[in-house]
Amino acid sequence: MGSPDVREIDGMGGGHPLTSKVAVVQRSRRSGADVDYLFLQVWPDRAEVSDSQNCGNLLAGVGPFAIEENLIEADGDETSVRIWMENTETMAVARVQTPSGRVRYDGDARIDGVPGTAAPIPLEFLDVAGSTCGSLLPTGHVTDHVAGLEVTCIDNGMPVVCVRADDVGLTGREEPAEIEANASVCELVESIRLAAGALMNLGDVAAKTVPKVSVLAPGANGGALSTRTFIPRRVHEAIGVFGAVSVATACLLPGSVANGVSKLKASDGETTLDIEHPTGYFSVSLRTRHDGDEVVVTSSALLRTARLLMRGEVFVPGSLWVDR
């Protein structure tokens, strides 16, 4: 990937954590799964590879890749690929369009923050609550006070700390570069993250990629709310798949920080929320039920896309080379 070098000029990375990622895929020996997927985050600025989190964006490409590489066979006009996500030991199901037994990439599905259109790939997540921290609310509370501020710590596929934008000196409308240039805000957010990490059963998170901190404000364009998400020290140009699922889930939990911002009320059945981010919005569908006064999320789903960009060989600097 060309790390460590902030440009990753001698590699395949794009010089940003969002584009410096690797998916390792193999045919699964696990009952009920077609393939195993391990996500690896490569940091551009240091010689470090982390498997401490999952990635839903790369997940969208796993199904098409598995079919292209003959890890599984196409099954009719649409192939369901059951993917075991090794990082969190949970299952996802991707539905890939496969007319005439071949992966279809062209289509009209559009994702905010992604150029062009492509064939839709619906993703459904099964039992991802607490996949990293051990429970949906790892602190045992809907809200906690961290660094003197009220936060909600949640893990529905991605450990996230939700905090109000105005509590950290933001409006929630700023561009990512503007936030990154604000040293006092970044230092405050990182102090929140470090303190919350210990409360979320993650230990010392100074060198970890989780939890993320999502700064929340009321929606500006009809969405449930607006987000600016630290990943953890850069600010996401959009919002990650599992980060969006965790924030959307928090919106439906009575008393949470996200619920207070979004003013939403959960009802039994399926609810679709539009989570706003710097380049548009992300739609998340949650299926919920009530257990007394408690809201239980039974499944989550969303839409992504993937395209075949290249086939070839990657030459690693030095004496090694890797082929497909």
C-alpha positions as CSV (number, residue, x, y, z in Angstrom):
1,M,0.0,0.0,0.0
2,G,3.0,2.3,0.1
3,S,3.0,3.0,3.8
4,P,4.6,4.7,5.7
5,D,4.5,7.7,3.4
6,V,1.8,10.3,3.7
7,R,1.3,10.2,-0.1
8,E,1.8,6.4,-0.4
9,I,3.3,7.3,-3.7
10,D,5.2,4.0,-3.9
11,G,2.1,1.9,-3.4
12,M,-1.6,1.5,-3.9
13,G,-2.9,3.6,-1.1
14,G,-4.5,7.0,-1.7
15,G,-2.8,9.0,1.1
16,H,-5.9,9.0,3.3
17,P,-7.2,6.4,5.8
18,L,-10.4,6.2,3.7
19,T,-8.5,4.9,0.7
20,S,-5.7,2.9,2.5
21,K,-7.6,-0.3,3.2
22,V,-7.3,-4.0,2.4
23,A,-9.9,-6.8,2.2
24,V,-8.6,-10.3,2.6
25,V,-11.2,-12.9,1.4
26,Q,-11.3,-16.6,1.4
27,R,-13.8,-19.4,0.9
28,S,-15.3,-20.1,4.2
29,R,-15.2,-23.4,6.1
30,R,-17.8,-22.1,8.5
31,S,-21.3,-23.5,8.4
32,G,-23.8,-21.0,7.0
33,A,-21.1,-18.7,5.5
34,D,-19.9,-18.6,1.9
35,V,-16.7,-16.5,2.4
36,D,-14.7,-15.0,5.3
37,Y,-13.7,-11.4,5.1
38,L,-10.9,-9.8,7.1
39,F,-10.6,-6.0,7.0
40,L,-7.2,-4.4,7.4
41,Q,-6.7,-0.7,7.9
42,V,-3.3,0.5,6.7
43,W,-2.1,3.9,8.1
44,P,-0.5,6.1,5.5
45,D,1.8,7.9,7.9
46,R,3.2,5.0,9.9
47,A,4.1,1.4,9.4
48,E,1.0,0.0,11.1
49,V,-1.8,-2.3,10.0
50,S,-4.8,-2.7,12.2
51,D,-7.6,-5.3,12.3
52,S,-9.4,-3.7,15.3
53,Q,-12.4,-2.5,13.4
54,N,-14.7,-3.6,10.5
55,C,-15.4,-1.7,7.3
56,G,-18.7,-1.8,5.6
57,N,-17.6,0.1,2.4
58,L,-15.1,-2.6,1.5
59,L,-17.7,-5.2,2.5
60,A,-19.8,-4.1,-0.5
61,G,-17.0,-5.4,-2.8
62,V,-16.6,-8.7,-1.1
63,G,-19.6,-10.4,-2.8
64,P,-18.7,-9.4,-6.4
65,F,-15.1,-10.3,-5.7
66,A,-16.1,-13.8,-4.4
67,I,-18.1,-14.5,-7.5
68,E,-15.4,-13.0,-9.9
69,E,-12.7,-15.2,-8.3
70,N,-14.9,-18.4,-8.3
71,L,-15.0,-18.6,-4.5
72,I,-18.7,-19.1,-4.9
73,E,-21.0,-19.7,-8.0
74,A,-23.6,-17.2,-9.2
75,D,-27.1,-18.3,-8.5
76,G,-29.7,-17.0,-11.0
77,D,-30.2,-13.3,-11.6
78,E,-29.4,-12.4,-8.0
79,T,-26.9,-14.1,-5.8
80,S,-27.0,-13.9,-2.0
81,V,-23.5,-14.0,-0.5
82,R,-23.2,-14.8,3.2
83,I,-20.1,-13.1,4.5
84,W,-18.5,-13.9,7.8
85,M,-16.8,-10.7,9.0
86,E,-13.8,-11.9,10.9
87,N,-13.0,-8.6,12.7
88,T,-16.3,-8.7,14.6
89,E,-17.2,-12.4,14.2
90,T,-20.6,-11.5,12.8
91,M,-22.5,-12.2,9.6
92,A,-23.6,-10.0,6.7
93,V,-25.6,-10.9,3.6
94,A,-24.9,-9.2,0.3
95,R,-27.3,-9.5,-2.7
96,V,-25.4,-9.2,-5.9
97,Q,-27.0,-8.9,-9.3
98,T,-25.8,-11.7,-11.5
99,P,-27.7,-11.9,-14.8
100,S,-26.5,-14.8,-17.0
101,G,-24.2,-15.9,-14.2
102,R,-22.0,-12.8,-14.3
103,V,-21.7,-9.9,-11.9
104,R,-23.5,-6.8,-13.1
105,Y,-21.8,-3.5,-12.3
106,D,-23.8,-1.0,-14.3
107,G,-27.0,0.4,-12.8
108,D,-28.8,3.5,-11.5
109,A,-28.0,3.3,-7.8
110,R,-26.3,6.4,-6.5
111,I,-24.4,6.8,-3.2
112,D,-23.8,10.3,-1.9
113,G,-20.0,11.0,-1.8
114,V,-19.4,8.4,-4.5
115,P,-19.0,9.5,-8.2
116,G,-21.3,7.9,-10.8
117,T,-23.9,5.2,-10.6
118,A,-23.7,1.4,-10.4
119,A,-25.8,-1.7,-9.7
120,P,-27.2,-1.7,-6.2
121,I,-25.8,-4.1,-3.6
122,P,-28.2,-4.4,-0.6
123,L,-26.4,-5.4,2.6
124,E,-28.1,-6.9,5.7
125,F,-26.4,-7.2,9.0
126,L,-27.3,-10.0,11.4
127,D,-26.7,-9.6,15.1
128,V,-23.9,-7.0,15.0
129,A,-24.9,-5.3,18.3
130,G,-21.9,-5.3,20.7
131,S,-19.7,-7.0,18.1
132,T,-16.6,-5.1,19.3
133,C,-17.5,-3.9,22.8
134,G,-19.6,-6.8,24.0
135,S,-23.0,-5.1,24.1
136,L,-25.0,-2.4,22.3
137,L,-24.5,0.0,25.2
138,P,-21.1,-1.0,26.4
139,T,-21.1,1.3,29.5
140,G,-24.4,0.0,30.6
141,H,-26.0,3.4,30.3
142,V,-27.8,5.3,27.5
143,T,-25.7,8.4,28.4
144,D,-22.5,9.0,30.3
145,H,-20.5,12.1,31.2
146,V,-17.1,12.2,29.7
147,A,-14.7,15.1,29.8
148,G,-17.5,17.1,31.4
149,L,-19.9,16.5,28.4
150,E,-22.9,14.2,28.0
151,V,-22.3,11.4,25.4
152,T,-23.8,8.2,24.3
153,C,-21.5,5.3,23.7
154,I,-22.9,2.7,21.3
155,D,-21.7,-0.3,19.3
156,N,-24.0,-1.7,16.6
157,G,-21.3,-2.8,14.3
158,M,-18.9,0.1,15.1
159,P,-18.0,1.6,18.5
160,V,-19.1,5.2,18.3
161,V,-19.3,8.0,20.8
162,C,-22.1,10.4,20.1
163,V,-21.7,14.0,21.3
164,R,-23.6,17.2,20.5
165,A,-21.8,19.6,18.1
166,D,-22.5,22.7,20.1
167,D,-20.9,21.0,23.2
168,V,-17.6,20.8,21.4
169,G,-17.8,24.3,19.8
170,L,-19.1,23.3,16.4
171,T,-22.3,23.9,14.5
172,G,-22.2,20.5,12.8
173,R,-22.2,22.1,9.4
174,E,-18.4,22.7,9.0
175,E,-16.4,21.0,6.2
176,P,-14.0,18.3,7.4
177,A,-10.9,20.4,6.5
178,E,-12.2,23.3,8.6
179,I,-12.7,21.0,11.6
180,E,-9.3,19.4,11.2
181,A,-7.7,22.9,11.2
182,N,-9.3,23.7,14.6
183,A,-6.7,22.3,17.0
184,S,-8.7,23.0,20.2
185,V,-11.8,21.1,18.9
186,C,-9.6,18.2,17.7
187,E,-7.9,18.0,21.1
188,L,-11.2,18.0,23.0
189,V,-12.7,15.3,20.7
190,E,-9.6,13.1,21.2
191,S,-9.8,13.5,25.0
192,I,-13.4,12.4,24.8
193,R,-12.5,9.4,22.7
194,L,-9.7,8.3,25.0
195,A,-11.8,8.5,28.1
196,A,-14.8,6.8,26.5
197,G,-12.6,4.0,25.1
198,A,-11.9,2.8,28.6
199,L,-15.6,2.9,29.5
200,M,-16.5,0.9,26.4
201,N,-14.3,-2.1,27.4
202,L,-11.7,-1.1,24.7
203,G,-8.9,-0.3,27.1
204,D,-6.3,2.2,26.1
205,V,-7.4,3.4,22.7
206,A,-4.6,5.9,22.0
207,A,-3.2,3.7,19.3
208,K,-6.5,2.2,18.2
209,T,-8.9,3.2,15.4
210,V,-11.9,2.8,17.6
211,P,-14.1,4.2,19.0
212,K,-15.0,6.8,16.4
213,V,-16.5,10.1,17.7
214,S,-19.6,11.4,15.8
215,V,-20.5,15.0,16.4
216,L,-24.2,15.5,16.0
217,A,-26.4,18.4,15.0
218,P,-30.1,18.7,13.9
219,G,-30.6,17.7,10.2
220,A,-30.1,20.5,7.7
221,N,-31.7,18.8,4.7
222,G,-34.5,16.8,6.0
223,G,-32.4,14.0,7.5
224,A,-32.7,12.5,11.0
225,L,-29.6,14.5,12.0
226,S,-26.3,15.8,10.7
227,T,-22.9,14.1,11.5
228,R,-19.3,15.0,11.4
229,T,-17.3,11.8,12.3
230,F,-13.7,11.6,13.5
231,I,-12.0,8.3,12.2
232,P,-10.4,8.8,14.7
233,R,-8.2,11.9,14.1
234,R,-9.2,12.8,10.5
235,V,-12.7,13.8,9.8
236,H,-14.7,11.6,7.4
237,E,-15.8,13.1,4.1
238,A,-19.0,11.1,4.6
239,I,-19.7,8.5,7.3
240,G,-18.7,4.9,7.5
241,V,-21.3,2.1,6.9
242,F,-21.2,0.7,10.4
243,G,-20.7,4.1,11.9
244,A,-24.0,5.2,10.2
245,V,-25.7,2.1,11.6
246,S,-24.6,2.8,15.1
247,V,-25.6,6.5,14.9
248,A,-29.0,5.6,13.4
249,T,-29.5,3.0,16.2
250,A,-28.7,5.7,18.8
251,C,-31.4,7.9,17.3
252,L,-34.0,5.4,18.3
253,L,-32.9,4.8,21.9
254,P,-35.0,7.0,24.2
255,G,-32.8,9.4,26.2
256,S,-29.7,9.1,24.1
257,V,-27.7,12.1,22.8
258,A,-28.7,11.2,19.3
259,N,-32.3,10.8,20.2
260,G,-32.3,14.2,21.8
261,V,-30.9,15.7,18.6
262,S,-33.1,13.8,16.2
263,K,-36.3,13.9,18.2
264,L,-37.3,10.5,16.8
265,K,-39.5,7.8,18.4
266,A,-39.1,4.2,17.6
267,S,-42.0,2.0,16.6
268,D,-42.2,-1.7,16.1
269,G,-41.3,-2.7,12.6
270,E,-38.9,-1.1,10.1
271,T,-37.7,2.5,10.2
272,T,-35.5,4.1,7.6
273,L,-33.4,7.0,8.7
274,D,-31.4,9.4,6.5
275,I,-28.1,10.2,8.3
276,E,-26.7,13.4,6.9
277,H,-22.9,13.8,6.4
278,P,-20.6,16.3,4.6
279,T,-21.3,15.0,1.1
280,G,-24.9,14.0,1.4
281,Y,-26.8,11.5,3.4
282,F,-26.8,7.8,4.2
283,S,-30.0,5.8,4.5
284,V,-30.2,3.1,7.1
285,S,-33.1,0.7,7.7
286,L,-33.5,-0.6,11.2
287,R,-36.0,-3.2,12.3
288,T,-37.0,-2.7,16.0
289,R,-39.3,-4.0,18.6
290,H,-40.2,-3.0,22.1
291,D,-39.4,-5.1,25.2
292,G,-41.2,-3.1,27.8
293,D,-39.6,0.3,27.8
294,E,-36.5,-0.9,26.0
295,V,-36.1,-0.6,22.2
296,V,-34.5,-3.7,20.7
297,V,-32.8,-3.5,17.2
298,T,-33.2,-6.9,15.6
299,S,-31.5,-6.2,12.2
300,S,-30.1,-3.4,10.0
301,A,-29.8,-3.0,6.3
302,L,-28.5,-0.4,3.8
303,L,-27.6,0.0,0.1
304,R,-24.1,0.2,-1.3
305,T,-22.5,-0.2,-4.7
306,A,-19.2,-1.6,-6.0
307,R,-17.3,-1.6,-9.3
308,L,-14.6,-3.6,-10.8
309,L,-11.6,-1.2,-11.2
310,M,-8.7,-3.4,-12.2
311,R,-7.1,-6.9,-12.3
312,G,-3.4,-7.3,-12.1
313,E,-0.3,-7.7,-9.9
314,V,0.8,-5.6,-7.1
315,F,4.6,-5.3,-6.7
316,V,5.7,-4.7,-3.1
317,P,8.8,-2.5,-2.7
318,G,11.9,-4.7,-2.1
319,S,12.2,-8.3,-3.2
320,L,8.7,-9.5,-2.8
321,W,5.8,-9.5,-5.2
322,V,2.2,-10.6,-4.8
323,D,-0.2,-11.7,-7.6
324,R,-3.8,-12.5,-7.7
